[in-house]
Amino acid sequence: MQATRQAPAPAVRRQDLLDEAARHAASAEGAAALGEIESAAQLILLSLDCERRAGSVGPQVLQLIKPRA
């Protein structure tokens, strides 16, 4: 029998994405200090993407609203 792997809990996934965003931001700061503007810009966009995805982890509002029967 094959074990199924469950997705991490939303809070864990959110924190992982925020940690990844922080790593990208730190790398962007280092690249900017070295004058690598294009690389810094790409890392900033990656950081912002991670922050955006962290905000959408978990149940959405529409999934929490129960329709009246």
C-alpha atoms as one frame of an Amber mdcrd trajectory, in Angstrom:
protein
   0.000   0.000   0.000   1.266   3.432  -0.886   1.150   6.189   1.722  -0.519
   9.373   0.599   1.224  12.612   1.322  -0.993  15.331   2.678  -0.518  18.987
   1.901   0.875  21.019   4.789  -1.561  22.879   7.007  -2.488  26.348   5.717
  -0.633  28.093   8.557   2.528  26.115   7.798   2.238  26.750   4.056   1.648
  30.466   4.668   4.727  30.696   6.909   6.825  28.794   4.357   5.817  31.286
   1.655   6.587  34.254   3.902   9.982  32.763   4.759  10.677  32.276   1.059
   9.643  35.878   0.399  12.059  37.086   3.078  14.896  35.066   1.520  14.183
  36.564  -1.902  14.055  40.066  -0.416  17.406  39.575   1.325  18.937  38.253
  -1.886  17.516  41.232  -3.780  19.096  43.607  -1.287  22.461  41.912  -1.764
  22.170  41.989  -5.537  21.227  45.677  -5.474  24.235  46.442  -3.265  26.444
  44.784  -5.880  24.824  46.840  -8.637  23.002  43.881 -10.205  19.792  45.804
 -10.776  18.113  43.341 -13.134  18.751  40.429 -10.790  17.508  42.477  -7.816
  14.332  43.373  -9.696  13.625  39.725 -10.505  14.155  38.743  -6.874  11.829
  41.504  -5.698   9.137  40.213  -8.054   9.633  36.683  -6.707   9.325  38.010
  -3.161   6.112  39.870  -3.979   4.698  36.761  -5.660   5.376  34.692  -2.541
   3.672  37.321  -0.381   0.669  37.337  -2.719   0.398  33.547  -2.611   0.732
  33.554   1.193  -2.280  35.834   1.378  -4.443  33.391  -0.529  -3.561  30.238
   1.426  -6.420  28.615   3.284 -10.154  28.702   2.807 -11.579  31.554   0.829
 -14.442  33.674   2.132 -16.907  32.311  -0.395 -16.139  28.780   0.753 -17.054
  29.708   4.325 -20.463  31.188   3.509 -23.190  28.563   3.643 -26.030  29.061
   1.146 -29.520  29.165   2.568 -31.539  26.164   1.545
